[in-house]
Amino acid sequence: MTTTETIVQRLKSLPASAQREVLDFVEFLQSRRQEHTARKDEVAWSAFSLDSAMRGMEEEETPYTLADIKEARRP
C-alpha cells in the first residue's frame, strides 16, 4: 500500500471535523512549499541580476588614480 493510499484510508476513518483539520494542515504544507520555491526563485533572479549588472566591470578602467585614493585617506 502506498503512502497516499494509507493516508486516504486513515482519513476516511476520521470524523468530518478532523478531516477538515487534516485538509488545513495539507494546505499549510503546500503554501509553505510554494513560499520556499518562490524564495529560491527570488534569490536566483537576484543573483542573475547582479551578475548581469556587474558583467564586464573587471575590464573597465577606473577613473581614479592611486593619488586620488591617498588624497581621500588623508586626515
Order of alpha helices (4+ residues) and beta strands (2+ residues): alpha-alpha-alpha
